[in-house]
Amino acid sequence: MTENRVAMGRPPRNSTEEVCRAIALHTEPVVTAADIYEELGLTQRGAQGRLKSLVKEGYLESKKVGSSGLVFWLTTKGRQQLEK
């Protein structure tokens, strides 16, 4: 349901640059929503949705790990976002 609201024009709370910066500054090369949700001021579920939307936009890549884990990392496009 949250993804539908974003798709219909609801602006995200955190800019693409803010999310990419949080990932770039993290101590590990990949992050989960649980790793950064507090820093972004979101719920864990909200962070998951925002990260997934940035995958669709090409700023992040993701991979399923384990039975339900999902990790994210910056793409070249995501790193370029930090240079602005």
Phi and psi in degrees as GROMACS dihedral restraints (atoms count N, CA, C in turn):
[ dihedral_restraints ]
;  ai    aj    ak    al  type     phi  dphi    fc
    3     4     5     6     1   -60.9    20    10
    4     5     6     7     1   -41.7    20    10
    6     7     8     9     1   -60.7    20    10
    7     8     9    10     1   -36.7    20    10
    9    10    11    12     1   -64.8    20    10
   10    11    12    13     1   -38.8    20    10
   12    13    14    15     1   -64.1    20    10
   13    14    15    16     1   -41.6    20    10
   15    16    17    18     1   -64.2    20    10
   16    17    18    19     1   -44.0    20    10
   18    19    20    21     1   -63.7    20    10
   19    20    21    22     1   -29.6    20    10
   21    22    23    24     1   -84.8    20    10
   22    23    24    25     1     3.3    20    10
   24    25    26    27     1   116.3    20    10
   25    26    27    28     1    -1.7    20    10
   27    28    29    30     1   -67.6    20    10
   28    29    30    31     1   121.2    20    10
   30    31    32    33     1   -70.9    20    10
   31    32    33    34     1   142.0    20    10
   33    34    35    36     1   -69.1    20    10
   34    35    36    37     1   151.2    20    10
   36    37    38    39     1   -67.7    20    10
   37    38    39    40     1   -37.1    20    10
   39    40    41    42     1  -112.0    20    10
   40    41    42    43     1   136.3    20    10
   42    43    44    45     1   -68.2    20    10
   43    44    45    46     1   161.3    20    10
   45    46    47    48     1   -58.1    20    10
   46    47    48    49     1   -43.0    20    10
   48    49    50    51     1   -60.4    20    10
   49    50    51    52     1   -42.5    20    10
   51    52    53    54     1   -62.0    20    10
   52    53    54    55     1   -43.0    20    10
   54    55    56    57     1   -68.3    20    10
   55    56    57    58     1   -44.9    20    10
   57    58    59    60     1   -62.0    20    10
   58    59    60    61     1   -39.7    20    10
   60    61    62    63     1   -64.6    20    10
   61    62    63    64     1   -42.0    20    10
   63    64    65    66     1   -60.8    20    10
   64    65    66    67     1   -39.1    20    10
   66    67    68    69     1   -70.1    20    10
   67    68    69    70     1   -44.0    20    10
   69    70    71    72     1   -62.3    20    10
   70    71    72    73     1   -34.6    20    10
   72    73    74    75     1   -86.9    20    10
   73    74    75    76     1    -5.9    20    10
   75    76    77    78     1   -67.7    20    10
   76    77    78    79     1   151.2    20    10
   78    79    80    81     1   -72.0    20    10
   79    80    81    82     1   -20.6    20    10
   81    82    83    84     1  -105.0    20    10
   82    83    84    85     1   156.6    20    10
   84    85    86    87     1   -73.3    20    10
   85    86    87    88     1   -18.2    20    10
   87    88    89    90     1  -128.0    20    10
   88    89    90    91     1   155.4    20    10
   90    91    92    93     1  -131.1    20    10
   91    92    93    94     1   160.7    20    10
   93    94    95    96     1  -114.2    20    10
   94    95    96    97     1   167.3    20    10
   96    97    98    99     1   -59.1    20    10
   97    98    99   100     1   -36.0    20    10
   99   100   101   102     1   -64.2    20    10
  100   101   102   103     1   -28.0    20    10
  102   103   104   105     1   -70.4    20    10
  103   104   105   106     1   -32.3    20    10
  105   106   107   108     1  -125.1    20    10
  106   107   108   109     1     0.4    20    10
  108   109   110   111     1   -61.4    20    10
  109   110   111   112     1   -39.8    20    10
  111   112   113   114     1   -66.8    20    10
  112   113   114   115     1   -41.3    20    10
  114   115   116   117     1   -60.5    20    10
  115   116   117   118     1   -34.3    20    10
  117   118   119   120     1   -85.2    20    10
  118   119   120   121     1    -6.8    20    10
  120   121   122   123     1    71.4    20    10
  121   122   123   124     1    32.0    20    10
  123   124   125   126     1  -120.7    20    10
  124   125   126   127     1   167.6    20    10
  126   127   128   129     1   -76.3    20    10
  127   128   129   130     1   165.2    20    10
  129   130   131   132     1   -60.9    20    10
  130   131   132   133     1   -40.5    20    10
  132   133   134   135     1   -66.1    20    10
  133   134   135   136     1   -39.4    20    10
  135   136   137   138     1   -64.4    20    10
  136   137   138   139     1   -40.6    20    10
  138   139   140   141     1   -64.5    20    10
  139   140   141   142     1   -41.1    20    10
  141   142   143   144     1   -58.9    20    10
  142   143   144   145     1   -45.4    20    10
  144   145   146   147     1   -63.2    20    10
  145   146   147   148     1   -41.4    20    10
  147   148   149   150     1   -65.8    20    10
  148   149   150   151     1   -43.3    20    10
  150   151   152   153     1   -62.1    20    10
  151   152   153   154     1   -43.3    20    10
  153   154   155   156     1   -63.1    20    10
  154   155   156   157     1   -37.3    20    10
  156   157   158   159     1   -65.9    20    10
  157   158   159   160     1   -34.7    20    10
  159   160   161   162     1   -73.5    20    10
  160   161   162   163     1   -24.7    20    10
  162   163   164   165     1   -65.8    20    10
  163   164   165   166     1   -46.7    20    10
  165   166   167   168     1   -61.0    20    10
  166   167   168   169     1   -32.2    20    10
  168   169   170   171     1   -85.5    20    10
  169   170   171   172     1    -6.6    20    10
  171   172   173   174     1    91.0    20    10
  172   173   174   175     1     6.2    20    10
  174   175   176   177     1   -83.6    20    10
  175   176   177   178     1   -25.0    20    10
  177   178   179   180     1  -131.7    20    10
  178   179   180   181     1   159.4    20    10
  180   181   182   183     1  -116.5    20    10
  181   182   183   184     1   159.4    20    10
  183   184   185   186     1  -141.9    20    10
  184   185   186   187     1   161.0    20    10
  186   187   188   189     1  -149.6    20    10
  187   188   189   190     1   136.9    20    10
  189   190   191   192     1   -77.4    20    10
  190   191   192   193     1   133.3    20    10
  192   193   194   195     1  -128.0    20    10
  193   194   195   196     1   137.0    20    10
  195   196   197   198     1    67.4    20    10
  196   197   198   199     1  -158.4    20    10
  198   199   200   201     1   -79.9    20    10
  199   200   201   202     1   -28.0    20    10
  201   202   203   204     1  -145.5    20    10
  202   203   204   205     1     5.0    20    10
  204   205   206   207     1   -80.1    20    10
  205   206   207   208     1   151.0    20    10
  207   208   209   210     1  -139.1    20    10
  208   209   210   211     1   124.5    20    10
  210   211   212   213     1  -111.7    20    10
  211   212   213   214     1   152.2    20    10
  213   214   215   216     1  -129.7    20    10
  214   215   216   217     1   149.9    20    10
  216   217   218   219     1  -149.6    20    10
  217   218   219   220     1   161.2    20    10
  219   220   221   222     1   -73.5    20    10
  220   221   222   223     1   141.8    20    10
  222   223   224   225     1   -92.5    20    10
  223   224   225   226     1   178.0    20    10
  225   226   227   228     1   -57.9    20    10
  226   227   228   229     1   -42.6    20    10
  228   229   230   231     1   -61.1    20    10
  229   230   231   232     1   -39.2    20    10
  231   232   233   234     1   -66.1    20    10
  232   233   234   235     1   -41.0    20    10
  234   235   236   237     1   -66.3    20    10
  235   236   237   238     1   -36.8    20    10
  237   238   239   240     1   -64.5    20    10
  238   239   240   241     1   -29.9    20    10
  240   241   242   243     1   -60.3    20    10
  241   242   243   244     1   -30.7    20    10
  243   244   245   246     1   -76.1    20    10
  244   245   246   247     1   -17.6    20    10
  246   247   248   249     1   -83.6    20    10
  247   248   249   250     1    -7.2    20    10
